[in-house]
């Protein structure tokens, strides 16, 4: 009853096509749900997400849930997730992914889930990390802990003494670091999660840092891959 009234007073729009949602619909209208462009990469060892990392970093597996093309529904959905204050999209897609992954054994020996971190200032501005809902969905389904503190994003300012006024401007660089206090000798198989896979450069940087930890393997999952 209250939901009905709220729906009339504050109608919600589909986050994929902007059409008004029916009361029974959440996040996406039925039409958009039917048209979700699944990649099915989780069923293939040699897939296009995996190709992004060949020759760069050794990983166990990589796959992306959806395919993302310019101007398409997934672009709007991800735009809503990242820039329009709709963190719930992350959990929604994460749940779908969690169900699909139950037909595989990709997550059987994962020791921790690591969402690609945002720099703390960016997280403060956005109000959330857009990968957190995805991590929560996988964590809930598979009972695997999320580690939000092992991998951190910092801004590295290189020494300015040898640089002139113009060079100084570009001397700040975002880098990933590993919290050295958490290192153990145990085997690790991290599940690294991100929203969008484009070049793979961000994930590659994360992997390079994490793989410095002894006895570490990495599997990567993304919500969408650009085509
Ligand atoms: Zn729609």
py3Dmol code that shows the C-alpha trace and the ligand (Angstrom):
import py3Dmol

protein = """\
ATOM      1  CA  UNK A   1       0.000   0.000   0.000  1.00  0.00           C
ATOM      2  CA  UNK A   2       2.664   2.500   1.039  1.00  0.00           C
ATOM      3  CA  UNK A   3       4.757   1.334  -1.884  1.00  0.00           C
ATOM      4  CA  UNK A   4       1.807   2.016  -4.240  1.00  0.00           C
ATOM      5  CA  UNK A   5       1.395   5.535  -2.905  1.00  0.00           C
ATOM      6  CA  UNK A   6       5.136   6.219  -3.113  1.00  0.00           C
ATOM      7  CA  UNK A   7       5.132   4.924  -6.660  1.00  0.00           C
ATOM      8  CA  UNK A   8       2.407   7.379  -7.660  1.00  0.00           C
ATOM      9  CA  UNK A   9       4.020  10.298  -5.831  1.00  0.00           C
ATOM     10  CA  UNK A  10       7.594   9.504  -6.876  1.00  0.00           C
ATOM     11  CA  UNK A  11       7.509   7.414 -10.030  1.00  0.00           C
ATOM     12  CA  UNK A  12      10.772   5.678 -10.809  1.00  0.00           C
ATOM     13  CA  UNK A  13      12.392   5.433 -14.193  1.00  0.00           C
ATOM     14  CA  UNK A  14      14.186   2.484 -15.726  1.00  0.00           C
ATOM     15  CA  UNK A  15      17.927   3.067 -15.307  1.00  0.00           C
ATOM     16  CA  UNK A  16      18.565   1.520 -18.724  1.00  0.00           C
ATOM     17  CA  UNK A  17      16.010   3.263 -20.984  1.00  0.00           C
ATOM     18  CA  UNK A  18      14.440   5.966 -18.735  1.00  0.00           C
ATOM     19  CA  UNK A  19      10.863   4.736 -19.332  1.00  0.00           C
ATOM     20  CA  UNK A  20       8.613   4.769 -16.279  1.00  0.00           C
ATOM     21  CA  UNK A  21       8.879   1.588 -14.215  1.00  0.00           C
ATOM     22  CA  UNK A  22       5.820  -0.398 -13.272  1.00  0.00           C
ATOM     23  CA  UNK A  23       5.285  -0.893  -9.562  1.00  0.00           C
ATOM     24  CA  UNK A  24       6.516  -4.487  -9.843  1.00  0.00           C
ATOM     25  CA  UNK A  25       9.757  -3.458 -11.573  1.00  0.00           C
ATOM     26  CA  UNK A  26      13.012  -2.456  -9.910  1.00  0.00           C
ATOM     27  CA  UNK A  27      16.017  -0.743 -11.507  1.00  0.00           C
ATOM     28  CA  UNK A  28      15.320  -2.054 -15.020  1.00  0.00           C
ATOM     29  CA  UNK A  29      12.058  -2.460 -16.906  1.00  0.00           C
ATOM     30  CA  UNK A  30      11.224  -5.968 -18.130  1.00  0.00           C
ATOM     31  CA  UNK A  31      12.142  -5.005 -21.677  1.00  0.00           C
ATOM     32  CA  UNK A  32      15.649  -3.943 -20.661  1.00  0.00           C
ATOM     33  CA  UNK A  33      16.058  -7.035 -18.478  1.00  0.00           C
ATOM     34  CA  UNK A  34      15.199  -9.225 -21.441  1.00  0.00           C
ATOM     35  CA  UNK A  35      17.769  -7.421 -23.535  1.00  0.00           C
ATOM     36  CA  UNK A  36      20.716  -7.557 -21.117  1.00  0.00           C
ATOM     37  CA  UNK A  37      23.689  -8.364 -23.374  1.00  0.00           C
ATOM     38  CA  UNK A  38      25.283 -11.217 -21.441  1.00  0.00           C
ATOM     39  CA  UNK A  39      28.793 -12.159 -22.544  1.00  0.00           C
ATOM     40  CA  UNK A  40      28.731 -15.704 -21.119  1.00  0.00           C
ATOM     41  CA  UNK A  41      32.501 -15.325 -20.720  1.00  0.00           C
ATOM     42  CA  UNK A  42      32.455 -17.110 -17.369  1.00  0.00           C
ATOM     43  CA  UNK A  43      31.859 -20.330 -19.308  1.00  0.00           C
ATOM     44  CA  UNK A  44      34.994 -19.938 -21.452  1.00  0.00           C
ATOM     45  CA  UNK A  45      38.628 -20.097 -20.426  1.00  0.00           C
ATOM     46  CA  UNK A  46      39.895 -18.237 -23.471  1.00  0.00           C
ATOM     47  CA  UNK A  47      37.616 -15.199 -23.650  1.00  0.00           C
ATOM     48  CA  UNK A  48      37.968 -11.535 -24.661  1.00  0.00           C
ATOM     49  CA  UNK A  49      38.300 -10.263 -21.068  1.00  0.00           C
ATOM     50  CA  UNK A  50      41.114 -12.750 -20.493  1.00  0.00           C
ATOM     51  CA  UNK A  51      42.832 -11.492 -23.681  1.00  0.00           C
ATOM     52  CA  UNK A  52      43.237  -8.032 -22.126  1.00  0.00           C
ATOM     53  CA  UNK A  53      45.734  -9.483 -19.662  1.00  0.00           C
ATOM     54  CA  UNK A  54      47.669 -11.905 -21.833  1.00  0.00           C
ATOM     55  CA  UNK A  55      51.376 -11.134 -21.718  1.00  0.00           C
ATOM     56  CA  UNK A  56      50.830  -8.468 -19.052  1.00  0.00           C
ATOM     57  CA  UNK A  57      49.967 -10.191 -15.794  1.00  0.00           C
ATOM     58  CA  UNK A  58      49.400 -13.869 -15.014  1.00  0.00           C
ATOM     59  CA  UNK A  59      45.838 -14.379 -13.807  1.00  0.00           C
ATOM     60  CA  UNK A  60      43.695 -17.458 -13.287  1.00  0.00           C
ATOM     61  CA  UNK A  61      40.589 -16.204 -15.021  1.00  0.00           C
ATOM     62  CA  UNK A  62      38.859 -13.010 -16.127  1.00  0.00           C
ATOM     63  CA  UNK A  63      35.339 -12.478 -17.330  1.00  0.00           C
ATOM     64  CA  UNK A  64      32.786  -9.709 -17.638  1.00  0.00           C
ATOM     65  CA  UNK A  65      29.066 -10.141 -17.084  1.00  0.00           C
ATOM     66  CA  UNK A  66      27.781  -7.822 -19.823  1.00  0.00           C
ATOM     67  CA  UNK A  67      28.921  -6.276 -23.076  1.00  0.00           C
ATOM     68  CA  UNK A  68      29.001  -2.515 -23.251  1.00  0.00           C
ATOM     69  CA  UNK A  69      28.657  -0.510 -26.448  1.00  0.00           C
ATOM     70  CA  UNK A  70      28.549   3.235 -26.926  1.00  0.00           C
ATOM     71  CA  UNK A  71      25.029   4.628 -26.732  1.00  0.00           C
ATOM     72  CA  UNK A  72      23.603   1.311 -25.569  1.00  0.00           C
ATOM     73  CA  UNK A  73      21.485   0.464 -22.546  1.00  0.00           C
ATOM     74  CA  UNK A  74      24.466  -0.753 -20.499  1.00  0.00           C
ATOM     75  CA  UNK A  75      26.228   2.565 -21.002  1.00  0.00           C
ATOM     76  CA  UNK A  76      23.252   4.361 -19.468  1.00  0.00           C
ATOM     77  CA  UNK A  77      22.976   1.822 -16.669  1.00  0.00           C
ATOM     78  CA  UNK A  78      26.656   2.193 -15.758  1.00  0.00           C
ATOM     79  CA  UNK A  79      26.442   5.973 -16.077  1.00  0.00           C
ATOM     80  CA  UNK A  80      23.582   5.907 -13.556  1.00  0.00           C
ATOM     81  CA  UNK A  81      25.688   3.694 -11.297  1.00  0.00           C
ATOM     82  CA  UNK A  82      28.777   5.868 -11.397  1.00  0.00           C
ATOM     83  CA  UNK A  83      27.566   9.407 -11.753  1.00  0.00           C
ATOM     84  CA  UNK A  84      23.858   9.603 -10.905  1.00  0.00           C
ATOM     85  CA  UNK A  85      23.823   8.294  -7.360  1.00  0.00           C
ATOM     86  CA  UNK A  86      22.501   4.811  -8.127  1.00  0.00           C
ATOM     87  CA  UNK A  87      24.834   2.475  -6.197  1.00  0.00           C
ATOM     88  CA  UNK A  88      22.008  -0.122  -6.092  1.00  0.00           C
ATOM     89  CA  UNK A  89      22.800  -1.027  -9.743  1.00  0.00           C
ATOM     90  CA  UNK A  90      26.015  -2.634  -8.498  1.00  0.00           C
ATOM     91  CA  UNK A  91      24.252  -5.040  -6.110  1.00  0.00           C
ATOM     92  CA  UNK A  92      21.544  -5.758  -8.681  1.00  0.00           C
ATOM     93  CA  UNK A  93      24.038  -6.829 -11.361  1.00  0.00           C
ATOM     94  CA  UNK A  94      26.231  -8.549  -8.781  1.00  0.00           C
ATOM     95  CA  UNK A  95      23.299 -10.758  -7.798  1.00  0.00           C
ATOM     96  CA  UNK A  96      22.667 -11.774 -11.385  1.00  0.00           C
ATOM     97  CA  UNK A  97      26.371 -12.568 -11.772  1.00  0.00           C
ATOM     98  CA  UNK A  98      26.446 -14.565  -8.538  1.00  0.00           C
ATOM     99  CA  UNK A  99      23.644 -16.814  -9.833  1.00  0.00           C
ATOM    100  CA  UNK A 100      25.356 -17.380 -13.174  1.00  0.00           C
ATOM    101  CA  UNK A 101      28.667 -18.199 -11.487  1.00  0.00           C
ATOM    102  CA  UNK A 102      27.082 -20.968  -9.453  1.00  0.00           C
ATOM    103  CA  UNK A 103      27.253 -23.077 -12.641  1.00  0.00           C
ATOM    104  CA  UNK A 104      31.054 -22.830 -12.573  1.00  0.00           C
ATOM    105  CA  UNK A 105      33.814 -23.611 -10.090  1.00  0.00           C
ATOM    106  CA  UNK A 106      35.568 -20.268 -10.594  1.00  0.00           C
ATOM    107  CA  UNK A 107      35.041 -19.157  -7.008  1.00  0.00           C
ATOM    108  CA  UNK A 108      35.664 -22.391  -5.135  1.00  0.00           C
ATOM    109  CA  UNK A 109      39.050 -21.494  -3.620  1.00  0.00           C
ATOM    110  CA  UNK A 110      38.753 -17.683  -3.429  1.00  0.00           C
ATOM    111  CA  UNK A 111      40.187 -16.429  -0.130  1.00  0.00           C
ATOM    112  CA  UNK A 112      39.017 -12.788  -0.298  1.00  0.00           C
ATOM    113  CA  UNK A 113      37.071 -10.400  -2.508  1.00  0.00           C
ATOM    114  CA  UNK A 114      38.824  -7.153  -3.359  1.00  0.00           C
ATOM    115  CA  UNK A 115      36.816  -4.378  -5.014  1.00  0.00           C
ATOM    116  CA  UNK A 116      39.098  -2.049  -7.013  1.00  0.00           C
ATOM    117  CA  UNK A 117      39.489   0.852  -4.592  1.00  0.00           C
ATOM    118  CA  UNK A 118      38.742   4.504  -5.252  1.00  0.00           C
ATOM    119  CA  UNK A 119      40.946   7.208  -3.849  1.00  0.00           C
ATOM    120  CA  UNK A 120      39.371   8.353  -0.569  1.00  0.00           C
ATOM    121  CA  UNK A 121      38.693  11.862  -1.919  1.00  0.00           C
ATOM    122  CA  UNK A 122      36.859  10.480  -4.933  1.00  0.00           C
ATOM    123  CA  UNK A 123      34.842   8.147  -2.724  1.00  0.00           C
ATOM    124  CA  UNK A 124      33.913  11.099  -0.539  1.00  0.00           C
ATOM    125  CA  UNK A 125      32.713  13.137  -3.533  1.00  0.00           C
ATOM    126  CA  UNK A 126      30.739  10.261  -5.060  1.00  0.00           C
ATOM    127  CA  UNK A 127      29.517   9.000  -1.703  1.00  0.00           C
ATOM    128  CA  UNK A 128      30.199   5.342  -2.519  1.00  0.00           C
ATOM    129  CA  UNK A 129      32.487   2.983  -4.387  1.00  0.00           C
ATOM    130  CA  UNK A 130      30.460   1.733  -7.363  1.00  0.00           C
ATOM    131  CA  UNK A 131      31.960  -1.751  -7.004  1.00  0.00           C
ATOM    132  CA  UNK A 132      30.918  -2.268  -3.362  1.00  0.00           C
ATOM    133  CA  UNK A 133      27.409  -3.585  -4.147  1.00  0.00           C
ATOM    134  CA  UNK A 134      28.874  -6.099  -6.596  1.00  0.00           C
ATOM    135  CA  UNK A 135      31.311  -7.253  -3.912  1.00  0.00           C
ATOM    136  CA  UNK A 136      28.516  -7.523  -1.365  1.00  0.00           C
ATOM    137  CA  UNK A 137      26.375  -9.655  -3.677  1.00  0.00           C
ATOM    138  CA  UNK A 138      29.206 -12.116  -4.383  1.00  0.00           C
ATOM    139  CA  UNK A 139      30.224 -12.139  -0.734  1.00  0.00           C
ATOM    140  CA  UNK A 140      26.683 -12.939   0.417  1.00  0.00           C
ATOM    141  CA  UNK A 141      26.118 -15.726  -2.114  1.00  0.00           C
ATOM    142  CA  UNK A 142      29.445 -17.462  -1.587  1.00  0.00           C
ATOM    143  CA  UNK A 143      30.218 -16.515   1.997  1.00  0.00           C
ATOM    144  CA  UNK A 144      33.600 -15.021   1.128  1.00  0.00           C
ATOM    145  CA  UNK A 145      34.969 -12.062   3.056  1.00  0.00           C
ATOM    146  CA  UNK A 146      35.511  -8.673   1.410  1.00  0.00           C
ATOM    147  CA  UNK A 147      38.872  -7.040   2.027  1.00  0.00           C
ATOM    148  CA  UNK A 148      38.608  -3.277   1.517  1.00  0.00           C
ATOM    149  CA  UNK A 149      41.889  -2.391   3.175  1.00  0.00           C
ATOM    150  CA  UNK A 150      44.604  -4.587   1.636  1.00  0.00           C
ATOM    151  CA  UNK A 151      44.723  -2.694  -1.665  1.00  0.00           C
ATOM    152  CA  UNK A 152      44.596   1.089  -1.398  1.00  0.00           C
ATOM    153  CA  UNK A 153      44.683   3.910  -3.895  1.00  0.00           C
ATOM    154  CA  UNK A 154      46.936   6.800  -3.039  1.00  0.00           C
ATOM    155  CA  UNK A 155      48.262   9.854  -4.794  1.00  0.00           C
ATOM    156  CA  UNK A 156      51.988   9.815  -5.231  1.00  0.00           C
ATOM    157  CA  UNK A 157      53.649  13.172  -5.536  1.00  0.00           C
ATOM    158  CA  UNK A 158      57.093  12.869  -7.024  1.00  0.00           C
ATOM    159  CA  UNK A 159      59.924  14.994  -5.687  1.00  0.00           C
ATOM    160  CA  UNK A 160      59.532  18.557  -6.895  1.00  0.00           C
ATOM    161  CA  UNK A 161      63.010  19.829  -6.198  1.00  0.00           C
ATOM    162  CA  UNK A 162      64.342  18.841  -9.603  1.00  0.00           C
ATOM    163  CA  UNK A 163      61.319  19.987 -11.574  1.00  0.00           C
ATOM    164  CA  UNK A 164      60.434  23.333 -13.008  1.00  0.00           C
ATOM    165  CA  UNK A 165      57.149  25.146 -12.486  1.00  0.00           C
ATOM    166  CA  UNK A 166      55.399  23.464 -15.457  1.00  0.00           C
ATOM    167  CA  UNK A 167      56.519  19.937 -14.685  1.00  0.00           C
ATOM    168  CA  UNK A 168      55.294  20.238 -11.123  1.00  0.00           C
ATOM    169  CA  UNK A 169      51.682  20.391 -12.307  1.00  0.00           C
ATOM    170  CA  UNK A 170      51.779  16.843 -13.646  1.00  0.00           C
ATOM    171  CA  UNK A 171      53.772  15.315 -10.844  1.00  0.00           C
ATOM    172  CA  UNK A 172      50.809  13.866  -8.952  1.00  0.00           C
ATOM    173  CA  UNK A 173      49.964  10.311  -9.923  1.00  0.00           C
ATOM    174  CA  UNK A 174      47.328   7.923  -8.610  1.00  0.00           C
ATOM    175  CA  UNK A 175      48.880   4.592  -7.660  1.00  0.00           C
ATOM    176  CA  UNK A 176      47.822   1.426  -5.902  1.00  0.00           C
ATOM    177  CA  UNK A 177      49.590   0.243  -2.764  1.00  0.00           C
ATOM    178  CA  UNK A 178      49.366  -2.885  -0.665  1.00  0.00           C
ATOM    179  CA  UNK A 179      49.001  -2.580   3.102  1.00  0.00           C
ATOM    180  CA  UNK A 180      52.202  -4.312   4.197  1.00  0.00           C
ATOM    181  CA  UNK A 181      50.884  -4.928   7.714  1.00  0.00           C
ATOM    182  CA  UNK A 182      48.372  -7.486   6.359  1.00  0.00           C
ATOM    183  CA  UNK A 183      50.877  -9.761   4.642  1.00  0.00           C
ATOM    184  CA  UNK A 184      50.952 -13.412   5.697  1.00  0.00           C
ATOM    185  CA  UNK A 185      52.597 -16.544   4.346  1.00  0.00           C
ATOM    186  CA  UNK A 186      49.265 -18.210   3.593  1.00  0.00           C
ATOM    187  CA  UNK A 187      48.019 -18.959   0.067  1.00  0.00           C
ATOM    188  CA  UNK A 188      45.859 -16.225  -1.416  1.00  0.00           C
ATOM    189  CA  UNK A 189      43.426 -16.391  -4.286  1.00  0.00           C
ATOM    190  CA  UNK A 190      41.962 -12.925  -4.606  1.00  0.00           C
ATOM    191  CA  UNK A 191      38.796 -12.136  -6.512  1.00  0.00           C
ATOM    192  CA  UNK A 192      39.400  -8.679  -7.924  1.00  0.00           C
ATOM    193  CA  UNK A 193      36.213  -6.851  -8.944  1.00  0.00           C
ATOM    194  CA  UNK A 194      35.642  -3.806 -11.114  1.00  0.00           C
ATOM    195  CA  UNK A 195      32.721  -2.174 -12.891  1.00  0.00           C
ATOM    196  CA  UNK A 196      33.981  -1.605 -16.427  1.00  0.00           C
ATOM    197  CA  UNK A 197      36.756  -3.351 -18.324  1.00  0.00           C
ATOM    198  CA  UNK A 198      38.114  -1.183 -21.143  1.00  0.00           C
ATOM    199  CA  UNK A 199      41.893  -1.214 -21.596  1.00  0.00           C
ATOM    200  CA  UNK A 200      42.477  -3.259 -18.462  1.00  0.00           C
ATOM    201  CA  UNK A 201      45.225  -0.867 -17.334  1.00  0.00           C
ATOM    202  CA  UNK A 202      43.714  -0.185 -13.904  1.00  0.00           C
ATOM    203  CA  UNK A 203      43.222  -3.865 -13.159  1.00  0.00           C
ATOM    204  CA  UNK A 204      46.699  -4.628 -14.450  1.00  0.00           C
ATOM    205  CA  UNK A 205      48.181  -2.115 -11.977  1.00  0.00           C
ATOM    206  CA  UNK A 206      46.168  -3.689  -9.152  1.00  0.00           C
ATOM    207  CA  UNK A 207      47.315  -7.192 -10.134  1.00  0.00           C
ATOM    208  CA  UNK A 208      50.965  -6.179 -10.291  1.00  0.00           C
ATOM    209  CA  UNK A 209      50.777  -4.890  -6.735  1.00  0.00           C
ATOM    210  CA  UNK A 210      48.824  -7.859  -5.378  1.00  0.00           C
ATOM    211  CA  UNK A 211      51.065 -10.396  -7.114  1.00  0.00           C
ATOM    212  CA  UNK A 212      54.023  -9.038  -5.162  1.00  0.00           C
ATOM    213  CA  UNK A 213      52.471 -10.820  -2.193  1.00  0.00           C
ATOM    214  CA  UNK A 214      53.936 -14.358  -2.015  1.00  0.00           C
ATOM    215  CA  UNK A 215      51.669 -17.332  -2.894  1.00  0.00           C
ATOM    216  CA  UNK A 216      49.052 -15.178  -4.598  1.00  0.00           C
ATOM    217  CA  UNK A 217      46.665 -15.977  -7.443  1.00  0.00           C
ATOM    218  CA  UNK A 218      44.078 -13.609  -8.929  1.00  0.00           C
ATOM    219  CA  UNK A 219      40.719 -14.004 -10.651  1.00  0.00           C
ATOM    220  CA  UNK A 220      39.065 -10.923 -12.153  1.00  0.00           C
ATOM    221  CA  UNK A 221      35.349 -10.235 -12.630  1.00  0.00           C
ATOM    222  CA  UNK A 222      33.837  -7.087 -14.144  1.00  0.00           C
ATOM    223  CA  UNK A 223      30.248  -6.012 -14.536  1.00  0.00           C
ATOM    224  CA  UNK A 224      30.733  -5.006 -18.170  1.00  0.00           C
ATOM    225  CA  UNK A 225      33.359  -5.020 -20.890  1.00  0.00           C
ATOM    226  CA  UNK A 226      33.483  -2.429 -23.639  1.00  0.00           C
ATOM    227  CA  UNK A 227      33.319  -3.766 -27.196  1.00  0.00           C
TER     228      UNK A 227
END
"""
ligand_1 = """\
1
ZN
Zn 14.149 -0.058 -19.640
"""
view = py3Dmol.view(width=600, height=400)
view.addModel(protein, "pdb")
view.setStyle({"model": 0}, {"cartoon": {"style": "trace"}})
view.addModel(ligand_1, "xyz")
view.setStyle({"model": 1}, {"stick": {}})
view.zoomTo()
view.show()
